[in-house]
Amino acid sequence: MSAGRYDFEISVDGVVTTSRRSIYLHDIKAAWPHVSSMAAEAQRGAKIRVLDKDGRIVILTGVAAARILSQNVLAA
């Protein structure tokens, strides 16, 4: 994935409860700090998805998995 603007969403039971729109990223790997931040604020059981400019899902993860990943990255 290349540089561009991405939308970040938290959903619970398929309903978007929080969103951050049009976040510029130089590379899709740069999305993970945003995902981690959103996971810290989200309720258990929620999902986080990142969409590209065409509305395609480029990241889809559960909040629990994102929190574990965050802890592992910080511990490394």
N, CA, C and O atoms as CSV, one atom per row, in Angstrom:
chain,resi,resn,atom,element,x,y,z
A,1,MET,N,N,0.841,-1.181,0.000
A,1,MET,CA,C,0.000,0.000,0.000
A,1,MET,C,C,0.883,1.239,0.000
A,1,MET,O,O,1.951,1.268,0.612
A,2,SER,N,N,0.423,2.224,-0.678
A,2,SER,CA,C,1.204,3.439,-0.822
A,2,SER,C,C,0.656,4.558,0.058
A,2,SER,O,O,-0.320,4.392,0.790
A,3,ALA,N,N,1.321,5.697,-0.044
A,3,ALA,CA,C,0.882,6.872,0.698
A,3,ALA,C,C,-0.522,7.267,0.269
A,3,ALA,O,O,-0.910,7.104,-0.888
A,4,GLY,N,N,-1.267,7.788,1.227
A,4,GLY,CA,C,-2.619,8.221,0.914
A,4,GLY,C,C,-3.416,8.493,2.162
A,4,GLY,O,O,-2.884,8.482,3.272
A,5,ARG,N,N,-4.685,8.734,1.975
A,5,ARG,CA,C,-5.592,9.021,3.088
A,5,ARG,C,C,-6.434,7.773,3.380
A,5,ARG,O,O,-6.906,7.082,2.477
A,6,TYR,N,N,-6.597,7.520,4.672
A,6,TYR,CA,C,-7.311,6.331,5.120
A,6,TYR,C,C,-8.341,6.726,6.168
A,6,TYR,O,O,-8.155,7.696,6.902
A,7,ASP,N,N,-9.424,5.966,6.230
A,7,ASP,CA,C,-10.456,6.147,7.241
A,7,ASP,C,C,-10.332,5.026,8.265
A,7,ASP,O,O,-10.124,3.866,7.907
A,8,PHE,N,N,-10.460,5.379,9.539
A,8,PHE,CA,C,-10.384,4.432,10.642
A,8,PHE,C,C,-11.740,4.395,11.319
A,8,PHE,O,O,-12.324,5.440,11.605
A,9,GLU,N,N,-12.250,3.186,11.580
A,9,GLU,CA,C,-13.569,3.042,12.202
A,9,GLU,C,C,-13.537,1.993,13.306
A,9,GLU,O,O,-12.851,0.975,13.211
A,10,ILE,N,N,-14.301,2.275,14.351
A,10,ILE,CA,C,-14.583,1.274,15.380
A,10,ILE,C,C,-16.044,0.914,15.212
A,10,ILE,O,O,-16.903,1.790,15.110
A,11,SER,N,N,-16.326,-0.391,15.183
A,11,SER,CA,C,-17.722,-0.811,15.073
A,11,SER,C,C,-18.044,-1.840,16.147
A,11,SER,O,O,-17.201,-2.642,16.549
A,12,VAL,N,N,-19.279,-1.787,16.589
A,12,VAL,CA,C,-19.812,-2.739,17.563
A,12,VAL,C,C,-21.065,-3.330,16.935
A,12,VAL,O,O,-21.999,-2.604,16.597
A,13,ASP,N,N,-21.081,-4.636,16.783
A,13,ASP,CA,C,-22.217,-5.327,16.156
A,13,ASP,C,C,-22.565,-4.717,14.794
A,13,ASP,O,O,-23.738,-4.589,14.444
A,14,GLY,N,N,-21.530,-4.342,14.029
A,14,GLY,CA,C,-21.726,-3.821,12.688
A,14,GLY,C,C,-22.091,-2.351,12.595
A,14,GLY,O,O,-22.260,-1.824,11.495
A,15,VAL,N,N,-22.214,-1.681,13.735
A,15,VAL,CA,C,-22.564,-0.261,13.752
A,15,VAL,C,C,-21.314,0.550,14.087
A,15,VAL,O,O,-20.681,0.325,15.118
A,16,VAL,N,N,-20.962,1.493,13.214
A,16,VAL,CA,C,-19.792,2.334,13.456
A,16,VAL,C,C,-20.101,3.286,14.608
A,16,VAL,O,O,-21.064,4.051,14.565
A,17,THR,N,N,-19.255,3.218,15.642
A,17,THR,CA,C,-19.459,4.056,16.826
A,17,THR,C,C,-18.461,5.204,16.902
A,17,THR,O,O,-18.736,6.229,17.526
A,18,THR,N,N,-17.311,5.036,16.272
A,18,THR,CA,C,-16.269,6.060,16.273
A,18,THR,C,C,-15.569,6.014,14.931
A,18,THR,O,O,-15.373,4.943,14.356
A,19,SER,N,N,-15.195,7.174,14.438
A,19,SER,CA,C,-14.435,7.191,13.190
A,19,SER,C,C,-13.438,8.343,13.196
A,19,SER,O,O,-13.646,9.378,13.828
A,20,ARG,N,N,-12.365,8.124,12.480
A,20,ARG,CA,C,-11.368,9.155,12.200
A,20,ARG,C,C,-11.210,9.130,10.686
A,20,ARG,O,O,-10.812,8.118,10.110
A,21,ARG,N,N,-11.520,10.233,10.060
A,21,ARG,CA,C,-11.589,10.279,8.601
A,21,ARG,C,C,-10.373,10.961,7.981
A,21,ARG,O,O,-9.809,11.908,8.530
A,22,SER,N,N,-10.001,10.447,6.833
A,22,SER,CA,C,-9.009,11.066,5.968
A,22,SER,C,C,-7.678,11.341,6.674
A,22,SER,O,O,-7.153,12.453,6.635
A,23,ILE,N,N,-7.154,10.306,7.313
A,23,ILE,CA,C,-5.854,10.397,7.972
A,23,ILE,C,C,-4.777,10.094,6.931
A,23,ILE,O,O,-4.794,9.038,6.299
A,24,TYR,N,N,-3.851,11.020,6.761
A,24,TYR,CA,C,-2.775,10.804,5.793
A,24,TYR,C,C,-1.713,9.891,6.395
A,24,TYR,O,O,-1.242,10.118,7.509
A,25,LEU,N,N,-1.339,8.851,5.641
A,25,LEU,CA,C,-0.278,7.925,6.034
A,25,LEU,C,C,0.721,7.812,4.897
A,25,LEU,O,O,0.335,7.733,3.731
A,26,HIS,N,N,1.998,7.805,5.230
A,26,HIS,CA,C,3.023,7.645,4.190
A,26,HIS,C,C,3.132,6.192,3.738
A,26,HIS,O,O,3.665,5.901,2.667
A,27,ASP,N,N,2.620,5.284,4.570
A,27,ASP,CA,C,2.664,3.852,4.293
A,27,ASP,C,C,1.619,3.197,5.189
A,27,ASP,O,O,1.363,3.687,6.289
A,28,ILE,N,N,1.021,2.118,4.750
A,28,ILE,CA,C,-0.029,1.481,5.550
A,28,ILE,C,C,0.504,0.983,6.900
A,28,ILE,O,O,-0.263,0.883,7.857
A,29,LYS,N,N,1.783,0.673,6.992
A,29,LYS,CA,C,2.350,0.255,8.279
A,29,LYS,C,C,2.206,1.347,9.329
A,29,LYS,O,O,2.159,1.062,10.525
A,30,ALA,N,N,2.138,2.572,8.890
A,30,ALA,CA,C,1.971,3.707,9.810
A,30,ALA,C,C,0.568,3.749,10.417
A,30,ALA,O,O,0.296,4.581,11.284
A,31,ALA,N,N,-0.318,2.867,9.975
A,31,ALA,CA,C,-1.675,2.821,10.528
A,31,ALA,C,C,-1.706,2.214,11.926
A,31,ALA,O,O,-2.590,2.529,12.721
A,32,TRP,N,N,-0.748,1.348,12.226
A,32,TRP,CA,C,-0.819,0.595,13.481
A,32,TRP,C,C,-0.796,1.448,14.742
A,32,TRP,O,O,-1.502,1.096,15.687
A,33,PRO,N,N,-0.047,2.535,14.833
A,33,PRO,CA,C,-0.165,3.381,16.022
A,33,PRO,C,C,-1.572,3.973,16.186
A,33,PRO,O,O,-2.052,4.131,17.309
A,34,HIS,N,N,-2.224,4.296,15.079
A,34,HIS,CA,C,-3.597,4.805,15.137
A,34,HIS,C,C,-4.549,3.696,15.600
A,34,HIS,O,O,-5.439,3.934,16.417
A,35,VAL,N,N,-4.356,2.493,15.075
A,35,VAL,CA,C,-5.179,1.350,15.479
A,35,VAL,C,C,-5.003,1.096,16.975
A,35,VAL,O,O,-5.979,0.865,17.690
A,36,SER,N,N,-3.773,1.139,17.437
A,36,SER,CA,C,-3.478,0.922,18.850
A,36,SER,C,C,-4.167,1.964,19.732
A,36,SER,O,O,-4.755,1.631,20.761
A,37,SER,N,N,-4.087,3.209,19.320
A,37,SER,CA,C,-4.728,4.293,20.065
A,37,SER,C,C,-6.235,4.112,20.132
A,37,SER,O,O,-6.846,4.312,21.182
A,38,MET,N,N,-6.828,3.736,19.020
A,38,MET,CA,C,-8.275,3.523,18.998
A,38,MET,C,C,-8.666,2.322,19.846
A,38,MET,O,O,-9.706,2.338,20.504
A,39,ALA,N,N,-7.838,1.281,19.834
A,39,ALA,CA,C,-8.129,0.083,20.630
A,39,ALA,C,C,-8.149,0.407,22.122
A,39,ALA,O,O,-8.942,-0.155,22.878
A,40,ALA,N,N,-7.276,1.312,22.534
A,40,ALA,CA,C,-7.221,1.696,23.949
A,40,ALA,C,C,-8.518,2.366,24.401
A,40,ALA,O,O,-8.869,2.309,25.579
A,41,GLU,N,N,-9.219,2.994,23.478
A,41,GLU,CA,C,-10.457,3.718,23.793
A,41,GLU,C,C,-11.718,2.881,23.582
A,41,GLU,O,O,-12.786,3.233,24.083
A,42,ALA,N,N,-11.603,1.787,22.852
A,42,ALA,CA,C,-12.780,1.024,22.427
A,42,ALA,C,C,-13.209,-0.005,23.474
A,42,ALA,O,O,-12.418,-0.429,24.317
A,43,GLN,N,N,-14.467,-0.387,23.397
A,43,GLN,CA,C,-14.982,-1.416,24.306
A,43,GLN,C,C,-14.616,-2.801,23.807
A,43,GLN,O,O,-14.400,-3.010,22.613
A,44,ARG,N,N,-14.549,-3.734,24.726
A,44,ARG,CA,C,-14.266,-5.118,24.359
A,44,ARG,C,C,-15.310,-5.609,23.368
A,44,ARG,O,O,-16.489,-5.264,23.454
A,45,GLY,N,N,-14.852,-6.415,22.432
A,45,GLY,CA,C,-15.750,-6.983,21.448
A,45,GLY,C,C,-15.907,-6.139,20.192
A,45,GLY,O,O,-16.486,-6.587,19.203
A,46,ALA,N,N,-15.394,-4.927,20.235
A,46,ALA,CA,C,-15.490,-4.050,19.057
A,46,ALA,C,C,-14.462,-4.477,18.007
A,46,ALA,O,O,-13.528,-5.225,18.293
A,47,LYS,N,N,-14.660,-3.986,16.803
A,47,LYS,CA,C,-13.730,-4.238,15.703
A,47,LYS,C,C,-13.212,-2.900,15.193
A,47,LYS,O,O,-13.907,-1.886,15.239
A,48,ILE,N,N,-11.984,-2.922,14.709
A,48,ILE,CA,C,-11.393,-1.736,14.107
A,48,ILE,C,C,-11.098,-2.061,12.653
A,48,ILE,O,O,-10.520,-3.101,12.338
A,49,ARG,N,N,-11.503,-1.160,11.780
A,49,ARG,CA,C,-11.164,-1.365,10.376
A,49,ARG,C,C,-10.589,-0.080,9.803
A,49,ARG,O,O,-10.929,1.031,10.209
A,50,VAL,N,N,-9.710,-0.286,8.851
A,50,VAL,CA,C,-9.077,0.816,8.139
A,50,VAL,C,C,-9.432,0.644,6.666
A,50,VAL,O,O,-9.256,-0.429,6.088
A,51,LEU,N,N,-9.934,1.721,6.077
A,51,LEU,CA,C,-10.377,1.698,4.687
A,51,LEU,C,C,-9.515,2.628,3.845
A,51,LEU,O,O,-9.137,3.714,4.286
A,52,ASP,N,N,-9.211,2.190,2.634
A,52,ASP,CA,C,-8.458,3.053,1.721
A,52,ASP,C,C,-9.404,4.047,1.056
A,52,ASP,O,O,-10.599,4.064,1.351
A,53,LYS,N,N,-8.870,4.874,0.160
A,53,LYS,CA,C,-9.664,5.937,-0.470
A,53,LYS,C,C,-10.821,5.400,-1.307
A,53,LYS,O,O,-11.784,6.119,-1.573
A,54,ASP,N,N,-10.726,4.133,-1.724
A,54,ASP,CA,C,-11.798,3.518,-2.513
A,54,ASP,C,C,-12.798,2.757,-1.652
A,54,ASP,O,O,-13.712,2.118,-2.173
A,55,GLY,N,N,-12.625,2.826,-0.330
A,55,GLY,CA,C,-13.542,2.149,0.582
A,55,GLY,C,C,-13.227,0.688,0.827
A,55,GLY,O,O,-14.007,-0.019,1.465
A,56,ARG,N,N,-12.080,0.225,0.322
A,56,ARG,CA,C,-11.687,-1.173,0.543
A,56,ARG,C,C,-11.062,-1.322,1.925
A,56,ARG,O,O,-10.308,-0.459,2.375
A,57,ILE,N,N,-11.383,-2.418,2.585
A,57,ILE,CA,C,-10.804,-2.700,3.899
A,57,ILE,C,C,-9.362,-3.137,3.711
A,57,ILE,O,O,-9.083,-4.088,2.981
A,58,VAL,N,N,-8.441,-2.435,4.375
A,58,VAL,CA,C,-7.027,-2.807,4.299
A,58,VAL,C,C,-6.527,-3.383,5.624
A,58,VAL,O,O,-5.529,-4.103,5.656
A,59,ILE,N,N,-7.222,-3.063,6.717
A,59,ILE,CA,C,-6.946,-3.673,8.022
A,59,ILE,C,C,-8.287,-3.926,8.687
A,59,ILE,O,O,-9.161,-3.059,8.686
A,60,LEU,N,N,-8.447,-5.108,9.250
A,60,LEU,CA,C,-9.624,-5.447,10.047
A,60,LEU,C,C,-9.138,-6.274,11.213
A,60,LEU,O,O,-8.558,-7.343,11.023
A,61,THR,N,N,-9.369,-5.789,12.418
A,61,THR,CA,C,-8.899,-6.496,13.602
A,61,THR,C,C,-9.847,-6.253,14.763
A,61,THR,O,O,-10.542,-5.238,14.818
A,62,GLY,N,N,-9.863,-7.185,15.673
A,62,GLY,CA,C,-10.621,-7.007,16.894
A,62,GLY,C,C,-9.842,-6.148,17.872
A,62,GLY,O,O,-8.615,-6.072,17.800
A,63,VAL,N,N,-10.545,-5.510,18.777
A,63,VAL,CA,C,-9.911,-4.657,19.779
A,63,VAL,C,C,-8.962,-5.470,20.652
A,63,VAL,O,O,-7.860,-5.009,20.948
A,64,ALA,N,N,-9.356,-6.649,21.063
A,64,ALA,CA,C,-8.499,-7.469,21.922
A,64,ALA,C,C,-7.172,-7.788,21.229
A,64,ALA,O,O,-6.109,-7.689,21.842
A,65,ALA,N,N,-7.236,-8.165,19.969
A,65,ALA,CA,C,-6.009,-8.478,19.221
A,65,ALA,C,C,-5.130,-7.240,19.072
A,65,ALA,O,O,-3.909,-7.326,19.201
A,66,ALA,N,N,-5.739,-6.103,18.803
A,66,ALA,CA,C,-4.978,-4.860,18.660
A,66,ALA,C,C,-4.300,-4.483,19.973
A,66,ALA,O,O,-3.169,-3.998,19.971
A,67,ARG,N,N,-4.982,-4.701,21.089
A,67,ARG,CA,C,-4.376,-4.397,22.395
A,67,ARG,C,C,-3.199,-5.315,22.684
A,67,ARG,O,O,-2.170,-4.867,23.189
A,68,ILE,N,N,-3.343,-6.589,22.367
A,68,ILE,CA,C,-2.226,-7.538,22.575
A,68,ILE,C,C,-1.056,-7.163,21.694
A,68,ILE,O,O,0.085,-7.151,22.156
A,69,LEU,N,N,-1.310,-6.858,20.444
A,69,LEU,CA,C,-0.248,-6.449,19.531
A,69,LEU,C,C,0.457,-5.206,20.064
A,69,LEU,O,O,1.684,-5.117,20.021
A,70,SER,N,N,-0.304,-4.267,20.556
A,70,SER,CA,C,0.253,-3.042,21.117
A,70,SER,C,C,1.190,-3.342,22.275
A,70,SER,O,O,2.285,-2.786,22.351
A,71,GLN,N,N,0.771,-4.202,23.160
A,71,GLN,CA,C,1.595,-4.562,24.319
A,71,GLN,C,C,2.879,-5.260,23.872
A,71,GLN,O,O,3.951,-4.999,24.419
A,72,ASN,N,N,2.772,-6.143,22.883
A,72,ASN,CA,C,3.949,-6.859,22.403
A,72,ASN,C,C,4.939,-5.930,21.726
A,72,ASN,O,O,6.149,-6.097,21.881
A,73,VAL,N,N,4.448,-4.960,20.982
A,73,VAL,CA,C,5.324,-4.016,20.302
A,73,VAL,C,C,6.025,-3.125,21.319
A,73,VAL,O,O,7.216,-2.845,21.181
A,74,LEU,N,N,5.298,-2.680,22.336
A,74,LEU,CA,C,5.889,-1.830,23.361
A,74,LEU,C,C,6.922,-2.579,24.200
A,74,LEU,O,O,7.898,-1.992,24.669
A,75,ALA,N,N,6.699,-3.878,24.382
A,75,ALA,CA,C,7.612,-4.686,25.188
A,75,ALA,C,C,8.897,-5.034,24.430
A,75,ALA,O,O,9.920,-5.326,25.049
A,76,ALA,N,N,8.849,-5.004,23.116
A,76,ALA,CA,C,10.007,-5.392,22.304
A,76,ALA,C,C,11.096,-4.340,22.291
A,76,ALA,O,O,12.130,-4.529,21.649
